[in-house]
């Protein structure tokens, strides 16, 4: 494992109390694999990667758990040392990793000479290589970020992250704001990087079809916790946690014959409230009184889920395919 | 069925800032946001307009609502030319045609209560004040906000994204419109909530007999909303067909690329490599002839010389390609 995240807790102090954005999340990233960290807004996926990278917002702090990179437990000092050299991060908006007043080429050179130990000449040569790697023409090194289209900026941000040859890349919604054809081109760039550089990756996304296209493994988060994880094929084809089942039903599929999308009634809990037991209970059609107690991740082999009724997963999955299972009267409180 | 909205050779150019050279040459460069668009929207139909950013789909929606005027061509609504609508007839059109905004977080004034947001169109349309409370209540019922009166004095930031989008829809429906243009109505919402809004869009369209145009970049999504889809590329309609035809049997090379690029949530469905090259060209200087030709794997000399017209083929399909 190149990365192990163990019972990670991240708290944000807000005006209305402490928000437990990540509440005991554990997952691993095997060497050379792409792991999708998937969930809806507020589930803690972005906070988790920002914590790994050591770039939490000012009101955020690690309240527990640990992050182990290549066998070494990370603290503030080691994170600072590893940042960009061993672990790199592509933030949600590509524009925020580019400075509008310098050319893209100058910024690449800057990263390599300041953060790494490249000479200016070797940094320039490496910039050309990097642009080639992400599919940009080296002539564009002389351009400013505003002269780039959205897709080109995303490629440049990826090139920037790869400048110091990290072994782990954390990418936060790398294709979300992009058009579908450009999206596909960027996903293909990421896949070629994995293959050519044997890069390990964590891909944060809300889009399970992006996970299906690119990732080897997937970690599903809900309300700050991991509810299911495993090989992509197993998790998406045979989900074991009711939340994953619901997400699969709600997701549009260009090629499916079903012309009905099924919503999950209700919304995620307020993470500032004290919570116990399975966080999905208020929205879960299969909840039972026993679900009030936290369920540990269980399952055979790599495919694991945190559901009290995991032993009945096959039966629940069949029931979950029926839209009526998810039907509730929608009201203001529920919608 | 008779058409509610008819577009004939609609053109919209936006002037761009000229360079010194262009001023010296007396050139007037323009972005051709729409470059000759012709189609009908049947009364009661739901039509999707899909394409990538910059293809002109949002401009098209604005013209259909008379929020902007075309540079050329004509649009009619219920048989009447929209260019000539003024005074009382324009006010009547504004009551009948409504926009559902892209981002519910931006669509509502943060300083207005929910009630005020939904009653506002009634005030603007000079509806008798005695009717306001009833009309607002019925709009909220239509969008399934059953316990709405508890929320009337709340502000937008106190609601979730899904609730906000329902309020935005209540606002669009409160005047009892005939025609709705929805620009990316669910793109800002979480997946689990989005499905509920899509179902609601379908339901209000059926129960109110609405005609609707959905503008979206997401082909996978419009399948759940519209029987018919228009595909746009650089200001032109390149393909127009029943949505299932577009998805299962795309004919224009651009549509083929668009369909091939859509990821699907099933890892066992292998996706073909993209049959397309490069990026969308500068809309100020589109290629001669077919504007897709420099990215098209099948381009031939004729494609540079002659702009392909949108022609009817089989099964209600229209395609603008010399190969077809």
Interface residues (C-beta under 8 A of the other chain):
Chain A: X40 X41 X149 X150 X151 X152 X179 X180 X181 X182 X183 X184 X185 X187 X188 X206 X207 X208 X209 X210 X211 X212 X213 X232 X233 X236 X237 X246 X247 X248 X249 X250 X251 X252 X253 X254 X255 X256 X259 X260 X261 X262 X263 X264 X265 X267 X329 X330 X331 X332 X333 X335
Chain B: X52 X53 X144 X145 X146 X147 X148 X150 X151 X160 X161 X162 X163 X166 X190 X191 X192 X193 X194 X195 X196 X198 X199 X217 X218 X219 X220 X221 X223 X224 X247 X257 X258 X259 X260 X261 X262 X263 X264 X265 X266 X267 X268 X269 X271 X274 X276 X279 X280
